[in-house]
Amino acid sequence: MATITIFGSSLPAESSPAYAEARRLGRLCAEAGLTICNGGYGGLMEATARGAREAGGKTIGVTCAIWAARANRWISEEVRTKTFPERLMTLIERGDAYVVLPGGTGTLAELALTWEMMNKSVLSGSVGGRKPLLVLSPYWLPVIECLNQEAQLGVGGPPPFDRLARAMQIVTLVKDAEEAAEKLRKSLR
């Protein structure tokens, strides 16, 4: 059974549209036979785990001893790590694919580290090579557009631009839970 690591904010309340969309994503993934792995706490992590559990799916929460809180009630297996870097690596290593929902600096760090590890072939052994990396648009679109500007920095210089083009192809923008679930189903068959 493939595992989808989902990154996202701990802030959205149950009544928010972002929570409802994340819950829908968890449900759709579970219905497709996918295990959900996330940070295990509240907000969008809780929502994706809740949607998956309500659909009979398995959920893994990777929590960290630096915070007193334990995994939310929708997590069926808690993996407790000692440090924040260990937590990040555990989340990445457990994923067969990744979905990045709205979030703040923690979610941005998760996106950046996952992306960079797949971009640098020297590190691909840690994550098993290139895997689907889906990011929610329009939320993350400004980040993607900002990084696309790097190509303009070296115009007229030597040809490392094929590396930049490959790096940008790692990320796939998706508009909602349905599109993300469909792309995951197709890519993980």
C-alpha positions as a Markdown table, in Angstrom:
| # | Residue | x | y | z |
|---|---|---|---|---|
| 1 | Met | 0.0 | 0.0 | 0.0 |
| 2 | Ala | 1.5 | 3.3 | -1.1 |
| 3 | Thr | 1.9 | 6.1 | 1.5 |
| 4 | Ile | 1.2 | 9.7 | 0.8 |
| 5 | Thr | 3.0 | 12.3 | 3.0 |
| 6 | Ile | 0.8 | 15.4 | 3.3 |
| 7 | Phe | 2.3 | 18.7 | 4.5 |
| 8 | Gly | 0.1 | 21.5 | 5.7 |
| 9 | Ser | -0.8 | 24.1 | 8.3 |
| 10 | Ser | -1.7 | 23.3 | 11.9 |
| 11 | Leu | -3.9 | 26.4 | 12.1 |
| 12 | Pro | -7.1 | 25.9 | 10.2 |
| 13 | Ala | -10.2 | 25.1 | 12.3 |
| 14 | Glu | -12.7 | 22.4 | 11.6 |
| 15 | Ser | -15.1 | 25.1 | 10.3 |
| 16 | Ser | -12.7 | 26.4 | 7.7 |
| 17 | Pro | -12.8 | 25.7 | 3.9 |
| 18 | Ala | -9.1 | 24.6 | 4.0 |
| 19 | Tyr | -10.0 | 22.0 | 6.7 |
| 20 | Ala | -12.9 | 20.7 | 4.6 |
| 21 | Glu | -10.7 | 20.4 | 1.5 |
| 22 | Ala | -8.0 | 18.6 | 3.4 |
| 23 | Arg | -10.5 | 16.2 | 4.9 |
| 24 | Arg | -11.8 | 15.5 | 1.4 |
| 25 | Leu | -8.3 | 14.8 | 0.2 |
| 26 | Gly | -7.8 | 12.3 | 3.1 |
| 27 | Arg | -11.0 | 10.6 | 2.2 |
| 28 | Leu | -10.2 | 10.3 | -1.5 |
| 29 | Cys | -6.8 | 9.0 | -0.8 |
| 30 | Ala | -8.1 | 6.3 | 1.6 |
| 31 | Glu | -10.8 | 5.3 | -0.9 |
| 32 | Ala | -7.9 | 4.8 | -3.5 |
| 33 | Gly | -6.2 | 2.5 | -1.0 |
| 34 | Leu | -3.5 | 5.0 | 0.0 |
| 35 | Thr | -2.1 | 5.4 | 3.5 |
| 36 | Ile | -1.9 | 9.0 | 4.8 |
| 37 | Cys | 1.2 | 10.2 | 6.6 |
| 38 | Asn | 1.5 | 13.7 | 8.1 |
| 39 | Gly | 2.8 | 15.6 | 11.0 |
| 40 | Gly | 0.1 | 14.2 | 13.3 |
| 41 | Tyr | -1.1 | 17.4 | 15.0 |
| 42 | Gly | -4.0 | 19.7 | 14.4 |
| 43 | Gly | -5.3 | 21.8 | 11.5 |
| 44 | Leu | -4.8 | 20.3 | 8.0 |
| 45 | Met | -2.9 | 17.4 | 9.5 |
| 46 | Glu | -5.9 | 16.4 | 11.6 |
| 47 | Ala | -8.2 | 17.0 | 8.6 |
| 48 | Thr | -6.4 | 14.7 | 6.2 |
| 49 | Ala | -6.1 | 12.0 | 8.9 |
| 50 | Arg | -9.8 | 12.4 | 9.8 |
| 51 | Gly | -11.0 | 12.1 | 6.2 |
| 52 | Ala | -8.8 | 9.0 | 5.7 |
| 53 | Arg | -10.0 | 7.3 | 8.9 |
| 54 | Glu | -13.7 | 8.1 | 8.2 |
| 55 | Ala | -13.2 | 6.2 | 4.9 |
| 56 | Gly | -11.6 | 3.3 | 6.7 |
| 57 | Gly | -8.0 | 4.2 | 5.8 |
| 58 | Lys | -4.7 | 4.0 | 7.7 |
| 59 | Thr | -3.0 | 7.1 | 9.0 |
| 60 | Ile | 0.5 | 7.7 | 10.3 |
| 61 | Gly | 1.4 | 10.8 | 12.4 |
| 62 | Val | 5.1 | 11.7 | 12.7 |
| 63 | Thr | 5.3 | 13.8 | 15.9 |
| 64 | Cys | 8.2 | 15.3 | 17.8 |
| 65 | Ala | 9.3 | 15.1 | 21.4 |
| 66 | Ile | 10.3 | 18.8 | 21.4 |
| 67 | Trp | 6.5 | 19.5 | 21.7 |
| 68 | Ala | 4.4 | 18.1 | 24.5 |
| 69 | Ala | 1.4 | 17.5 | 22.3 |
| 70 | Arg | 0.7 | 14.0 | 21.0 |
| 71 | Ala | -0.9 | 12.8 | 17.8 |
| 72 | Asn | -4.5 | 13.8 | 17.1 |
| 73 | Arg | -7.3 | 11.2 | 17.6 |
| 74 | Trp | -7.5 | 10.4 | 13.9 |
| 75 | Ile | -3.9 | 9.0 | 13.7 |
| 76 | Ser | -3.8 | 5.2 | 13.8 |
| 77 | Glu | 0.0 | 5.0 | 14.2 |
| 78 | Glu | 2.1 | 7.6 | 15.9 |
| 79 | Val | 5.8 | 7.7 | 15.1 |
| 80 | Arg | 7.6 | 9.8 | 17.8 |
| 81 | Thr | 10.9 | 11.5 | 16.8 |
| 82 | Lys | 13.4 | 13.2 | 19.0 |
| 83 | Thr | 14.3 | 16.2 | 16.9 |
| 84 | Phe | 12.7 | 18.5 | 14.3 |
| 85 | Pro | 15.2 | 17.5 | 11.6 |
| 86 | Glu | 14.5 | 13.8 | 12.4 |
| 87 | Arg | 10.8 | 14.5 | 12.1 |
| 88 | Leu | 11.3 | 16.2 | 8.6 |
| 89 | Met | 13.4 | 13.3 | 7.3 |
| 90 | Thr | 10.9 | 10.7 | 8.7 |
| 91 | Leu | 8.0 | 12.4 | 6.9 |
| 92 | Ile | 10.0 | 12.5 | 3.7 |
| 93 | Glu | 11.4 | 9.0 | 3.8 |
| 94 | Arg | 7.9 | 7.5 | 4.5 |
| 95 | Gly | 6.3 | 9.1 | 1.4 |
| 96 | Asp | 5.8 | 7.4 | -1.9 |
| 97 | Ala | 4.4 | 10.7 | -3.0 |
| 98 | Tyr | 3.8 | 14.1 | -1.4 |
| 99 | Val | 1.0 | 16.7 | -1.3 |
| 100 | Val | 1.7 | 20.2 | -0.1 |
| 101 | Leu | -1.4 | 22.0 | 1.2 |
| 102 | Pro | -1.5 | 25.6 | 2.4 |
| 103 | Gly | 0.8 | 26.4 | 5.3 |
| 104 | Gly | 3.4 | 28.6 | 6.8 |
| 105 | Thr | 7.2 | 28.4 | 7.2 |
| 106 | Gly | 7.1 | 24.9 | 8.5 |
| 107 | Thr | 5.2 | 23.7 | 5.4 |
| 108 | Leu | 7.5 | 25.8 | 3.2 |
| 109 | Ala | 10.5 | 24.0 | 4.8 |
| 110 | Glu | 8.9 | 20.6 | 4.2 |
| 111 | Leu | 8.3 | 21.5 | 0.5 |
| 112 | Ala | 11.8 | 22.9 | 0.0 |
| 113 | Leu | 13.6 | 20.0 | 1.6 |
| 114 | Thr | 11.5 | 17.4 | -0.2 |
| 115 | Trp | 12.0 | 19.2 | -3.5 |
| 116 | Glu | 15.7 | 19.7 | -3.1 |
| 117 | Met | 16.3 | 16.1 | -2.1 |
| 118 | Met | 14.7 | 14.9 | -5.3 |
| 119 | Asn | 16.5 | 17.6 | -7.3 |
| 120 | Lys | 19.9 | 16.5 | -6.1 |
| 121 | Ser | 20.6 | 13.1 | -7.4 |
| 122 | Val | 23.3 | 12.6 | -4.8 |
| 123 | Leu | 20.6 | 12.5 | -2.2 |
| 124 | Ser | 18.0 | 10.5 | -4.2 |
| 125 | Gly | 18.9 | 7.3 | -2.3 |
| 126 | Ser | 17.3 | 8.8 | 0.8 |
| 127 | Val | 14.0 | 9.4 | -0.8 |
| 128 | Gly | 14.1 | 6.7 | -3.5 |
| 129 | Gly | 14.5 | 9.0 | -6.4 |
| 130 | Arg | 11.9 | 11.2 | -8.0 |
| 131 | Lys | 8.4 | 10.8 | -6.7 |
| 132 | Pro | 5.2 | 12.8 | -7.3 |
| 133 | Leu | 5.3 | 16.2 | -5.5 |
| 134 | Leu | 1.9 | 17.9 | -5.8 |
| 135 | Val | 1.4 | 21.4 | -4.5 |
| 136 | Leu | -1.9 | 23.2 | -4.1 |
| 137 | Ser | -2.5 | 26.1 | -6.5 |
| 138 | Pro | -3.1 | 29.0 | -6.4 |
| 139 | Tyr | -1.7 | 29.0 | -2.8 |
| 140 | Trp | 1.9 | 27.9 | -3.7 |
| 141 | Leu | 2.0 | 29.4 | -7.2 |
| 142 | Pro | 3.9 | 32.6 | -6.1 |
| 143 | Val | 6.6 | 30.4 | -4.6 |
| 144 | Ile | 6.9 | 28.4 | -7.9 |
| 145 | Glu | 6.9 | 31.5 | -10.0 |
| 146 | Cys | 9.6 | 33.1 | -7.8 |
| 147 | Leu | 11.9 | 30.1 | -8.2 |
| 148 | Asn | 11.2 | 30.1 | -11.9 |
| 149 | Gln | 12.9 | 33.5 | -12.0 |
| 150 | Glu | 16.3 | 31.8 | -11.2 |
| 151 | Ala | 16.6 | 31.0 | -14.9 |
| 152 | Gln | 16.8 | 34.7 | -15.6 |
| 153 | Leu | 19.8 | 35.1 | -13.4 |
| 154 | Gly | 22.1 | 33.2 | -15.7 |
| 155 | Val | 20.9 | 34.3 | -19.1 |
| 156 | Gly | 23.8 | 34.2 | -21.5 |
| 157 | Gly | 25.9 | 32.1 | -19.1 |
| 158 | Pro | 26.9 | 28.4 | -19.3 |
| 159 | Pro | 24.2 | 25.8 | -19.7 |
| 160 | Pro | 23.1 | 24.7 | -16.2 |
| 161 | Phe | 19.6 | 25.6 | -17.3 |
| 162 | Asp | 18.6 | 22.0 | -18.1 |
| 163 | Arg | 19.1 | 21.3 | -14.4 |
| 164 | Leu | 16.8 | 24.2 | -13.5 |
| 165 | Ala | 14.2 | 23.0 | -16.0 |
| 166 | Arg | 14.4 | 19.5 | -14.5 |
| 167 | Ala | 14.0 | 20.9 | -11.0 |
| 168 | Met | 10.9 | 22.8 | -12.0 |
| 169 | Gln | 9.4 | 19.7 | -13.5 |
| 170 | Ile | 9.5 | 17.9 | -10.2 |
| 171 | Val | 6.6 | 20.0 | -8.9 |
| 172 | Thr | 3.0 | 19.5 | -10.2 |
| 173 | Leu | 0.5 | 22.2 | -9.4 |
| 174 | Val | -3.0 | 20.9 | -8.6 |
| 175 | Lys | -6.2 | 22.9 | -8.0 |
| 176 | Asp | -8.0 | 20.8 | -5.5 |
| 177 | Ala | -8.4 | 17.5 | -3.6 |
| 178 | Glu | -10.0 | 15.7 | -6.5 |
| 179 | Glu | -7.2 | 16.6 | -9.0 |
| 180 | Ala | -4.6 | 15.6 | -6.4 |
| 181 | Ala | -6.2 | 12.2 | -5.7 |
| 182 | Glu | -6.6 | 11.5 | -9.4 |
| 183 | Lys | -2.9 | 12.3 | -10.1 |
| 184 | Leu | -1.9 | 10.1 | -7.2 |
| 185 | Arg | -4.0 | 7.2 | -8.4 |
| 186 | Lys | -2.5 | 7.4 | -11.9 |
| 187 | Ser | 1.1 | 7.8 | -10.8 |
| 188 | Leu | 1.1 | 5.1 | -8.1 |
| 189 | Arg | -0.6 | 2.3 | -10.0 |
